[in-house]
Structure formats: C-alpha cells, structure tokens
Amino acid sequence: MAFITRYNNAWDRHYKGYAMRTLHCSFFKLSIVLLAGGIILSGCSEPSAPLPVTIAEPGPIPATAQRPGDPDAGYTTLVNRGYVSCGIPYSAFRASSGDVPVLHPLPGRQGRNAELPHTLNATTNADGVELVVSNCLSCHAAKFDGELVIGLGNAFMDFTEDAAIGAELIGAWVEDGPEATAWAKWADRIGAIAPYMRTDTVGVNPAPNLTLALMAHRDPETLAWYNEPQMEPPPTDPLPTKVPPWWRMQHKHAMFYNAMGRGDHTRYMMMKALVCTDDLDEAREIAAWFDDVRAYIARLPPPAYPYPIDHDLAEQGREVFERTCSDCHGTYGAARHYPNELVALDKIGTDPAYAQQAVEAERFARWFNQSFYGQGAEARPGLGYVAPPLDGVWATAPYLHNASVPSIAVLLNSPQRPTYWRWTAERRYDPETLGWTYERLDAGQQAADGPEEARQIYDTTRYGYGNQGHTAGDKLSEDERRAVLEYLKTL
C-alpha cells in the first residue's frame, strides 16, 4: 500500500506521470556539488567560540599540504558509495521510472550501481532500505562530442524547476514502514532547500546558495538537522555560478573563484554530505572516503583537443599569451608556473556580486568556523577573483565565474560579447570560437519570448549576471586573438 502522509490514494496516471517527469528533471539533477561555485564560508581548526572572518588581500595564495589518499579507491567511492546517505527507496525509483537506460556506462560500477545512470548511486541505509541517491557526476561530468568526460562541468543543467514537487510526488510509490521513513527524510530535506536552489536561467548553478540554506538548518557542532532554520537563510534568488573543471584542482591552492577553500580540500569536497549527514560519526567516515576522492580528482588530466591544430599559429599564440595573459593565468609546458593569485575587483573588472556576497555572509562563515567541516580548512573570501589555470580551457564554455560569456572568442573581444544570448538547440561545439554554438538576441526578442522561453536566455543586465571586465584581450589585434585561440587548443 502506498505510503500516505501528505497525500491520499487518489492518484491517477496524470499525476504519477508528472511525478516521473519531475523526478527525471529534478532528482537526476539534484547531484548538487556543494563546492561548484565556491562556498561562502571561513574555516578554523576546532569547534569553539565563533571566530572573526578574515578577508583575503589581493595577491598570491600560499600552498597547503593535503592529506594523502588512494586515487583508485577515490574513484570507487565516487561511482559506488552512498556519500549522500538519503534518497529514494529503490522500489519506488523503479516503480516510478521503470528501466532507465544507462547511456554512459562507467568502468568499475558495482552491483546495483551498474544498472543506474551515471548520476546516481545505490546504497543501503541503517534500516536496511535500499536507496537510490545522488552523486557528484550530475554537475561534474558532461558530454563532449557524445562522450562523457568526468570532471567537465555540466553547462546545461536546469535548476529552473521546483525540486520539492518531484520529491513529494514520488511518495505515491513508497510503501509504509522503513521505506516511508527513508523517503520522508529525503523529501523533507529537498523541500527545505528547494527555494534556495531554483534559478531563473538554465545552465547556471546555485550550489553556493543551497549550501548556505543547509547550514541554516543544522547545528554546527553536532550536525543535527532542524526542520526550521536556526538563523536567517540566504536569499531565494541564487547568484549564478559556473561549475569549474575538476582537473584544475591539482594546481590550485584555493578551491573557489573568490580565494576561499584553502587548507584541507577534503572538508570542502565532502560538503555534499550536508544534505543528509546528521551526526559526527557519519561525517568522519565520509571524510576518510573523501581523502581518496580528493586524490582521484588531483590525478585527473584535462582532455586532449580532438580536432586539428595549426601548430605554427599556436606557437605564435603562445608568445602573445605569455606576453599578455601569463601574469594571472601562468605559463604551460616544461616551464609551467601557475601564480595562484587573487586579482582585485577593480583590476579584473568582472561582475562583483559573487565576491561581495562572500564577504558579507558573515553568519555562515561563523557557522563554518564552529563546525566539523571547518576543522583544518580555511576559507578567506576576498573582494576579487582568482584567475584559474587554463588546462583544457577550450572545453569549458561558458566563461567567467558566472557563466556569462559563451565563447573564448568573445571573451578576448569584450565589445562583441552578447547582452542577451542562448544556446542553439543542437548545442554544437564551434572550434573557431572555442565555445558551444549560441544565438544573440536583442532586447525586444528577450522581452517578447515569454517566461518559458526566457529561462533559456542568459540576460547579462541582471544583478550578478554581468559580462563586463577581463578586457586584456581587447588590446590584441584580430590576428593575435586568432593565434591565442589556436594556442589555447594545445593546453
């Protein structure tokens, strides 16, 4: 008999079909990597009295030694383990979804995991209920030329729907008893954070905002969950962030765009566990797993550019790049050097909203300072952004921290950046511009499209969505820009 707490048994096929569609559109995308765009926090060594928030000054970021781990064990954890420990009972998942095709089978998937899409893992909870839970690969794996690339940020995820609807409606397929209890925990958590993870635009990621919402519901010292927020939650209009590629992590001293994420990277990588982990023992177990996950991510290489390269032109581009771009982005090849430098807002000129929000969100920083996640970690937000290493940059459109620029060609030529744009339906990669194909829209088109179409449009006039700044490329000639584009294909 279907579990009945919020609903009666008067379900027809229309509502069940709606639940299944919402499950596919929301739950599969609920693998929110809670480190995607930078977590708005600050860290300390042991839970204690709240400590002041330290603001980072522009300049180089020092390195911190990381704990060792086993990369192969880290991959196994990533694709098999339940590091998110609540989810949909497997029986309800199958009843609602049927046989979901495994479009991108991954090596090393064990048992039930081999039957699931790559964005989901199987686990069993303490009550013996088999669950389907989210993993990191919804956000941190994406297709390129039809092949799944682990570590490539997913630029096309859709967070414009209300995830709470699907979570509630899936209860129609849940049996009474332990399965009902397991489903209710997951549905309650999704319901609590859904307002803070809903964006207006397809393709932008709300991970930082959602992280703060989870903090508002938890005791920092015990990790106990409260149904009502214990401090003022974040705004319900998340700022846009872009999911960075994992293969850059091996070169970075701070994990996030605004120079936060210093110290123990493991504690930040495992913050996805905030959704479900309610006690310190479980958190410690997941932390041990994530030492290995960090080691796996640190070993990931960037993909090789798959199309022809004009190597003579690329060599010309290297010379231009090293003259114009290397102070911030570093040099590559045998003499590789990456500066790991926080660049001040007034120097880089890019949209300031994300950096400013990080500095202003002091109550969340204080939560983190007292928490398990802050032990050994340090996150000093700064009023600026870290110029990233550019390994595999050609694959990582769109560009800037807020995903506001669709290609490298227009990143290097700021007057040509579109004010309103959207991806074309075929989402074809353009080797001439180093980005996915897109179309420009004028203000009249943007206003006339209506709400359903408007969510596909990136509007750079909105707060936090600006495409300004990063104008060094404007000083280059057309020939120099073309040469730099060719050089970036070699990274």
C-alpha positions in Angstrom: 0.0 0.0 0.0 1.4 3.4 -1.0 2.7 5.5 1.9 0.2 8.2 2.8 1.3 11.1 5.0 1.0 14.1 2.8 -1.4 12.6 0.2 -4.3 10.2 -0.1 -4.6 7.4 -2.5 -6.5 9.3 -5.2 -3.5 9.3 -7.6 -4.3 8.9 -11.3 -1.9 8.3 -14.1 -1.7 12.1 -14.9 -0.1 12.9 -11.5 2.1 9.8 -11.5 3.3 10.7 -14.9 4.0 14.3 -13.7 5.9 12.9 -10.7 8.0 10.7 -13.0 8.8 13.6 -15.3 9.7 15.8 -12.4 11.9 13.1 -11.0 13.9 12.9 -14.2 14.1 16.7 -14.5 14.9 17.4 -10.8 16.2 14.3 -8.9 18.7 13.4 -11.5 20.0 16.9 -11.4 19.9 17.0 -7.6 23.5 15.9 -7.5 24.5 19.3 -6.4 28.2 19.5 -5.9 28.3 21.8 -2.9 31.7 23.2 -4.0 30.7 24.1 -7.5 30.9 27.9 -7.5 32.6 28.4 -4.1 31.2 28.1 -0.7 30.6 31.3 1.2 32.4 30.4 4.4 35.5 30.7 6.5 37.4 28.0 8.4 39.1 27.2 11.7 40.7 24.2 13.4 38.4 23.1 16.1 34.7 23.8 17.0 34.8 26.5 19.7 33.6 30.1 20.2 32.9 31.9 16.9 36.0 33.5 15.3 36.2 36.6 13.2 36.1 36.4 9.5 39.4 37.1 7.8 39.2 38.9 4.4 41.8 37.9 1.9 44.0 40.6 0.4 44.8 40.5 -3.3 47.9 38.7 -4.2 49.4 35.1 -4.2 47.7 32.4 -2.2 50.1 30.1 -0.3 50.0 26.3 -0.8 48.8 23.9 1.9 49.8 20.3 2.1 46.9 17.9 1.5 46.4 14.5 3.2 47.4 11.6 1.0 44.8 9.3 -0.5 44.3 6.4 -2.9 43.1 7.7 -6.3 41.7 4.3 -7.3 39.7 4.0 -4.0 38.6 7.5 -4.6 37.1 6.6 -8.0 35.3 3.6 -6.4 33.8 5.9 -3.8 32.7 8.4 -6.3 30.8 6.0 -8.5 29.6 3.4 -6.0 29.3 4.7 -2.4 26.4 6.5 -0.7 28.2 9.6 0.5 24.8 11.2 0.2 23.0 8.9 2.6 19.4 9.7 1.9 17.4 9.3 -1.2 14.5 7.5 -3.0 13.8 3.8 -2.0 14.9 1.7 -4.8 11.5 0.0 -5.2 9.8 3.5 -5.6 12.5 4.5 -8.0 11.8 1.5 -10.2 8.1 1.7 -9.9 8.1 5.4 -10.9 10.8 5.4 -13.6 10.9 1.8 -15.0 14.1 0.8 -16.6 16.1 4.0 -17.0 18.7 3.5 -19.8 22.4 3.6 -18.8 23.6 5.9 -21.6 27.1 6.3 -20.3 28.3 3.2 -18.5 31.3 3.8 -16.3 34.0 1.2 -15.6 34.1 0.0 -12.0 30.4 0.4 -11.2 29.5 -2.4 -8.8 26.3 -4.3 -8.2 23.1 -2.2 -8.4 25.2 0.9 -9.5 25.9 -0.7 -12.9 22.1 -0.6 -13.5 21.7 3.1 -12.7 22.5 6.3 -14.7 26.0 7.6 -14.0 24.5 10.5 -11.9 23.0 8.1 -9.3 24.5 5.6 -6.8 22.9 2.8 -4.8 23.3 2.4 -1.1 21.5 0.8 1.9 20.6 2.8 5.0 20.9 1.7 8.6 17.3 0.3 8.5 18.2 -2.0 5.6 16.3 0.1 3.0 18.0 0.1 -0.4 18.2 3.7 -1.7 19.0 5.5 -5.0 21.0 8.6 -4.1 22.6 11.4 -6.0 26.3 11.6 -6.6 28.8 14.2 -7.8 28.6 13.5 -11.6 25.4 15.4 -12.5 27.4 18.6 -12.2 30.9 17.3 -12.6 30.6 15.1 -15.7 29.4 16.3 -19.1 29.3 15.2 -22.7 31.7 16.4 -25.4 31.3 15.0 -28.9 29.0 12.4 -27.4 31.5 11.1 -24.9 31.1 11.5 -21.2 34.1 13.4 -19.7 34.4 13.0 -15.9 35.5 16.3 -14.4 34.0 18.6 -17.1 31.4 20.9 -15.6 27.9 20.4 -16.9 27.0 23.7 -18.6 23.4 22.8 -19.5 21.8 21.8 -16.2 18.4 23.1 -15.5 17.6 24.3 -12.0 14.6 26.4 -13.0 12.0 23.8 -11.8 10.8 23.3 -8.2 12.6 20.2 -7.0 10.3 19.8 -4.0 7.3 18.9 -6.2 9.0 15.8 -7.6 10.3 14.8 -4.1 6.8 14.9 -2.7 5.0 13.2 -5.6 7.4 10.3 -5.6 5.7 9.3 -2.3 2.9 7.8 -4.3 5.2 4.7 -4.9 6.6 4.4 -1.4 5.5 1.6 0.8 4.8 2.0 4.6 7.4 1.2 7.2 11.1 1.8 6.9 10.8 2.9 3.2 8.3 5.6 4.2 10.7 6.9 6.9 13.6 6.9 4.4 11.6 8.7 1.7 10.2 11.3 4.2 13.7 12.3 5.4 14.9 12.8 1.8 11.7 14.7 0.8 11.9 16.9 3.8 15.4 17.9 3.1 14.7 18.7 -0.6 11.6 20.7 0.5 13.7 22.7 2.9 16.4 23.7 0.3 14.3 23.8 -2.9 13.5 27.5 -2.7 17.2 28.3 -2.5 18.3 26.2 -5.5 15.8 27.4 -8.0 17.3 29.6 -10.7 15.6 31.7 -13.4 18.1 30.7 -16.1 19.0 27.3 -17.5 22.8 26.5 -17.3 23.7 28.4 -14.1 24.4 26.6 -10.9 23.0 27.5 -7.4 25.4 25.4 -5.3 26.7 28.1 -3.0 23.3 29.4 -2.1 22.0 25.9 -1.5 25.0 25.2 0.8 24.0 28.2 3.0 20.4 27.0 3.2 21.6 23.7 4.5 23.8 25.4 7.1 20.8 27.4 8.3 19.0 24.1 9.2 22.0 22.5 11.1 23.7 22.7 14.4 27.3 23.5 13.6 28.8 21.4 16.4 26.6 18.2 16.3 25.3 18.5 12.7 21.8 17.8 14.0 19.1 18.8 11.5 16.3 21.3 12.4 13.1 21.5 10.4 13.1 25.2 10.8 16.1 27.4 10.0 18.1 28.3 13.1 19.5 31.5 11.5 18.4 33.8 8.7 18.7 31.7 5.4 20.2 33.1 2.3 18.1 34.9 -0.4 15.9 32.7 -2.6 17.4 34.2 -5.8 20.8 32.5 -6.1 23.6 34.2 -7.9 24.8 32.3 -11.0 28.0 30.3 -10.8 29.8 28.1 -13.3 30.9 24.6 -12.5 34.8 24.6 -12.8 36.5 21.5 -14.3 38.0 19.1 -11.7 41.3 18.7 -13.5 42.3 22.2 -12.3 42.3 21.2 -8.7 45.8 19.7 -8.7 47.2 23.2 -9.4 45.0 25.3 -7.1 45.8 26.5 -3.6 42.3 27.8 -3.0 39.4 25.8 -4.5 37.0 28.6 -5.3 36.7 31.7 -7.5 36.9 34.1 -4.6 40.1 32.6 -3.0 38.1 30.5 -0.4 38.6 26.8 0.0 42.2 27.0 1.5 43.5 24.4 3.8 42.0 20.9 3.9 40.3 20.5 0.5 38.7 17.2 1.6 36.4 19.0 4.1 35.0 21.2 1.3 34.7 18.4 -1.3 32.6 16.4 1.2 30.1 19.2 2.0 27.6 17.5 -0.3 27.0 15.3 2.8 25.3 18.4 4.4 22.1 17.2 2.7 21.7 14.0 4.8 24.5 13.5 7.3 23.1 14.2 10.8 25.9 13.1 13.1 29.7 13.4 13.5 30.4 9.7 13.2 29.0 9.5 9.7 30.7 12.7 8.8 34.1 11.3 9.9 33.5 8.2 7.9 32.7 10.2 4.7 35.8 12.4 5.4 38.0 9.3 5.3 36.5 8.3 2.0 37.0 11.8 0.5 40.7 11.8 1.2 40.7 9.2 -1.6 38.3 11.2 -3.7 40.5 14.3 -3.5 43.5 12.2 -4.6 41.5 10.9 -7.6 40.5 14.4 -8.6 44.0 15.6 -8.2 45.2 13.0 -10.7 42.6 13.8 -13.4 44.2 15.0 -16.7 42.5 17.5 -19.0 41.1 16.0 -22.2 43.1 16.5 -25.4 41.8 18.8 -28.0 40.1 16.4 -30.5 40.3 18.5 -33.7 43.2 19.6 -35.9 45.6 22.3 -34.6 47.7 24.7 -36.6 50.9 24.3 -34.6 52.7 27.2 -36.3 49.9 29.5 -35.5 49.6 28.1 -31.9 53.3 28.9 -31.4 52.7 32.5 -32.3 49.8 32.4 -29.9 52.0 31.1 -27.1 54.2 34.2 -27.5 51.2 36.5 -27.3 49.7 34.7 -24.4 52.9 34.7 -22.3 53.3 38.4 -23.0 49.6 39.3 -22.3 48.0 36.7 -20.1 50.6 34.8 -18.1 50.9 37.2 -15.2 47.5 36.0 -14.0 47.0 32.6 -15.7 50.5 31.3 -15.7 52.7 29.5 -18.2 52.4 25.9 -19.5 54.7 23.2 -20.9 58.1 22.3 -19.4 58.4 25.7 -17.6 54.9 25.6 -16.1 54.2 28.1 -13.5 50.7 29.0 -12.1 50.6 32.1 -9.9 47.5 31.2 -7.7 46.7 34.9 -7.4 43.7 36.7 -6.1 43.1 39.6 -8.5 41.3 42.6 -7.0 37.8 43.6 -8.4 39.0 47.0 -9.6 41.7 45.3 -11.6 39.8 42.4 -13.2 36.5 44.3 -13.5 34.2 41.3 -13.7 30.8 41.2 -12.1 31.4 41.9 -8.4 28.2 40.4 -6.8 29.6 36.9 -6.0 32.7 38.2 -4.4 30.8 40.8 -2.4 28.2 38.3 -1.2 31.0 36.0 0.1 32.5 38.9 2.2 29.1 39.9 3.5 27.7 36.5 4.5 29.4 36.5 7.9 26.8 34.5 9.8 27.5 31.5 7.6 31.3 31.9 8.0 30.8 31.8 11.7 28.7 28.6 11.4 31.5 27.0 9.4 34.2 28.2 11.9 32.5 26.1 14.6 31.7 23.1 12.5 33.2 19.7 11.7 33.7 20.9 8.1 36.0 23.8 9.3 38.5 21.5 11.1 41.7 22.1 9.2 40.1 24.1 6.5 40.5 27.8 5.8 38.3 29.9 3.5 39.3 33.6 3.3 36.9 35.3 0.9 38.3 38.3 -0.9 37.0 41.2 -3.0 38.3 39.7 -6.2 38.6 36.5 -8.2 41.4 34.0 -8.8 42.4 33.7 -12.4 42.2 30.0 -13.0 44.8 27.7 -14.6 43.8 27.1 -18.2 44.3 23.4 -18.8 41.6 22.2 -21.1 40.0 25.7 -21.1 38.8 25.1 -24.7 36.3 22.6 -23.4 34.9 24.6 -20.6 32.4 27.1 -22.1 30.8 29.4 -21.0 33.3 31.6 -19.4 33.9 33.9 -16.3 32.8 32.8 -12.8 29.1 33.4 -13.6 29.0 31.7 -17.0 28.1 35.0 -18.7 30.4 34.7 -21.8 29.6 32.0 -24.3 32.9 31.6 -26.1 36.6 32.4 -25.7 36.5 34.4 -29.0 34.2 37.0 -27.4 35.9 36.7 -24.0 39.0 38.1 -25.8 36.9 40.8 -27.5 34.6 42.3 -25.0 32.7 44.7 -27.3 31.5 41.6 -29.2 30.0 39.9 -26.1 26.2 39.4 -26.4 24.0 41.2 -23.9 21.2 38.5 -24.3 22.1 35.0 -25.7 21.0 31.4 -25.6 22.5 28.1 -26.7 21.3 26.8 -30.1 19.1 23.7 -30.0 21.8 21.4 -31.4 24.5 22.7 -28.9 27.3 22.1 -31.4 30.9 22.8 -30.5 32.5 25.6 -32.6 36.2 25.1 -33.0 36.6 28.6 -34.4 35.3 30.4 -31.3 36.0 27.7 -28.6 32.5 27.5 -27.3 29.1 25.9 -27.9 27.0 27.5 -30.7 24.7 30.2 -29.4 22.5 32.9 -30.8 22.4 36.6 -30.0 19.1 38.2 -29.1 18.1 41.8 -28.9 16.2 43.4 -26.1 12.9 43.1 -28.0 13.3 39.4 -28.6 14.2 38.9 -25.0 11.1 40.7 -23.7 8.8 39.0 -26.2 9.7 35.4 -25.7 7.6 34.8 -22.5 8.6 33.1 -19.3 9.0 29.6 -20.7 11.5 30.7 -23.4 13.0 33.4 -21.1 14.5 30.8 -18.8 16.7 29.7 -21.8 18.1 33.2 -22.2 21.2 34.5 -20.4 20.5 38.2 -19.6 23.7 40.0 -18.7 21.8 43.1 -17.5 20.6 41.2 -14.3 22.3 41.5 -10.9 25.2 39.1 -10.7 24.9 38.1 -14.4 27.1 40.8 -15.8 29.6 40.0 -18.6 31.9 43.0 -18.0 35.6 43.0 -17.2 38.5 40.7 -18.2 39.4 43.1 -21.1 43.1 42.4 -21.7 42.2 40.7 -25.0 40.7 44.0 -26.3 44.3 45.3 -26.8 45.2 42.5 -29.2 44.8 42.6 -33.0 42.5 40.2 -34.8 45.5 38.1 -35.9 46.8 38.0 -32.3 43.5 36.9 -30.9 43.2 34.1 -33.6 46.7 32.9 -32.6 45.9 32.9 -28.9 42.7 30.8 -29.6 44.9 28.3 -31.5 47.4 28.2 -28.6 44.6 27.5 -26.1 43.7 24.4 -28.0 47.0 22.9 -27.0 46.5 23.3 -23.2 
